[in-house]
Amino acid sequence: MKNNITLEEAQSLVFDHCSVMESEQVNIKESFGRVLFEDIAAQENIPPFARSPYDGYAFRAQDTENASPTNPVILNIIDEVPAGYTSANTVESGTAVKILTGAPIPEGADAVIKFEETVILKNQVKITASFQPGENIVPAGEDVKRGTLIASKGTAITSPIMGLIAAIGQEDIAVYKIPKIAIISTGDELIDISEQLIPGKIRNTNCYTLFGNIQSIGAIPLIIGTAKDRKEEIAALIEQALDQADLVLTTGGVSVGDYDMVSRAMEYIGANLLYKKIEIKPGSATAAAVKDGKLILGLSGNPSAALTNFHLVAVPFIKKMAGRTNYLNEKIEVTLKKDFKKESPRRRFLRGRLVFEEGVSMMEPTGDQGNGILSSMIGCNILTEVPEGSGPKKSGEKLAAYLIS
Amino acid sequence: MKNNITLEEAQSLVFDHCSVMESEQVNIKESFGRVLFEDIAAQENIPPFARSPYDGYAFRAQDTENASPTNPVILNIIDEVPAGYTSANTVESGTAVKILTGAPIPEGADAVIKFEETVILKNQVKITASFQPGENIVPAGEDVKRGTLIASKGTAITSPIMGLIAAIGQEDIAVYKIPKIAIISTGDELIDISEQLIPGKIRNTNCYTLFGNIQSIGAIPLIIGTAKDRKEEIAALIEQALDQADLVLTTGGVSVGDYDMVSRAMEYIGANLLYKKIEIKPGSATAAAVKDGKLILGLSGNPSAALTNFHLVAVPFIKKMAGRTNYLNEKIEVTLKKDFKKESPRRRFLRGRLVFEEGVSMMEPTGDQGNGILSSMIGCNILTEVPEGSGPKKSGEKLAAYLIS
């Protein structure tokens, strides 16, 4: 068991115990946001045939080689082809086929002229300019060429990916199963949302915040229950959670005092403790253990400490478990919009909002940075890193930040 | 009916016909992503009482006025209070109460010393430094003060908002109902995903792309069906869609040729046409009408043309209908990462990805910009605007861009 480790060591330790989910088949209509278990490649050209992007006439470019306003070419209109149909005729020299937007280019034709650029005589079309072969023709495979990879295994399915999966005629898609994440709250001080407040008690908020956070990354939250500060009671809930979920989160009971019950509960059920404490602020109080190949992650009872750890350790873990190849939080550089006046003897993560000012990515703090503050998570979409041992930071200084979801 | 209007005129015309959804009550566990129909204000302080952020001892600061290593103060420990409980004792001068993290500050005490800073004698604690009133005490309302607005009507509920709603003990929340968006596809060339491709036909992709896009903004997509290029058939599907949905989207049949069937179908059912064509590229081919107070928005059959219009007109409309006060796409400034070599006689929107390089917000194109290209919507999270009448744009130039979701 390691103690007081870096964030990267903690991530590495939990990633080592990450079992990626199994697969299942879903219909395309249920696929939005799911993670691909298969590579999606185009077995066909998209679109499947060369077509006209305009309403106009299809003809042989060579016929217009010397065409000009003073030397117009007159072609006989031999057929009309709307979108969805094909012409049975072949376009020979001296002929043209009326063609509508999206219709396939008839055999023999290799150029299209827009309707509004022509003069129509009875059954004939007059062309007054020279055309190149291929002009105004959308080639087969313009969007995606046969054999091209559309989206790779481990990618979350977005709407254009859905459209392209439809384009290749695939109704069922292999995806990773969605991880179920158990939430256990611990603490004698906690009462549930529906209960009357009495002196000394506070309502359980972490459980609902995590419930929303887990949904926001596409996983399924399961509220297991609240345990008093007794290792046996916590242990019983963890055992129950391990039966139902792929990852167990607890909140509270991970400080180093008399009521550090969660790691004792972990040991009590025979889980293998990975670490206690990470050298970050907020979120240093934490513990991680593994049992039956499943991770149990103990988060702080302080809202922002719990959430910082959740975003920096649990979210990448859950994304990795969900099969995503890009599971780490994206790291960017931001410019501070306001001073941060405190010293940072320990590596610190500030809550803030990414804003754009004249093309510069700035961090605007979302409120008070205390461990117990949840309100400054509202609107927070980046955690900005202040290195260990830093003095106060001035507005205009540049820092690394992690995008969170 | 207006023709060939600006994007802003089109938005303004549709917004004028936007009926905001009614409300319903949901349990907090179903509230993630829903839009608040009520202001959420704290009726209580969060947290409800002053508490200790550490394991330590609570005492009267005045007792330590002259305390120092050479002049220590010795206080009698009269009680112990863990989190979740209160002390029945009042801290008088010369006494202290052992206090655990999260426990309420006992009556009479106004400062806390951390465990590790004390020396414990039998039933007594030795303090060797002077403390100020309030030191190491988290005041009641530290997170949110009684009366403070937590989240206002029209805000989408995020996870920290869920946590704070739980903190004030509110189990049911008034939210706007979720809009249902009907999708109708038109075109003789379309076949469904499960059908075999035959010459001249293409598979319907727009329907599935829109299905995902509608889900991604938190609305409910309804696939109504596919109509051939006949106004009566399209009209019948629109009538059916108006019965079931809050907004009707169609794709295809909005070009200006012989097969411009959607606006004819709109007129056929007695809908009031608002406009045809918007001066943007892609996405100029479009039509909008209103019937029974509901908007019918005709999008192009070309994937990117349809989606550009969807993101710039339909998304803000749907967000407004869903009750959101911030319904417009956020506008930012980006620096081009690559040259865009074409002229832009018409106002143009480029598909790209927002990337961050050394603190600068850059636009990296996601692929080919043609009207018929869907693949370049993969990874696209901004539409970058090239003003009407622009020449080629060089990498390094700055342009406005809209964040899309």
Interface residues (C-beta under 8 A of the other chain):
Chain A: I28 K29 S31 F32 G33 E44 I46 P47 P48 F49 P53 D55 V81 P82 A83 G84 Y85 T86 L100 T101 G102 A103 P104 F115 V138 E142 D143 V144 I150 A151 I157 T158 S159 P160 I161 M162 G163 L164 I165 A166 A167 I168 G169 Q170 E171 G187 D188 E189 L190 I193 S194 E195 L197 P199 G200 K201 I202 R203 N204 T205 N206 C207 Y208 T209 L210 F211 G212 N213 Q215 S216 I223 D229 S255 V256 G257 D258 Y259 G301 P303 L307 I332 E333 V334 T335 F356 E358 G359 V360 S361 D368 G370 N371 G372 I373 L374 S375 M377 I378 C380 K398
Chain B: I28 K29 S31 F32 G33 E44 I46 P47 P48 F49 P53 D55 V81 P82 A83 G84 Y85 T86 L100 T101 G102 A103 P104 F115 V138 E142 D143 V144 I150 A151 I157 T158 S159 P160 I161 M162 G163 L164 I165 A166 A167 I168 G169 Q170 E171 G187 D188 E189 L190 I193 S194 E195 L197 P199 G200 K201 I202 R203 N204 T205 N206 C207 Y208 T209 L210 F211 G212 N213 Q215 S216 I223 D229 S255 V256 G257 D258 Y259 G301 P303 L307 I332 E333 V334 T335 F356 E358 G359 V360 S361 D368 G370 N371 G372 I373 L374 S375 M377 I378 C380 K398
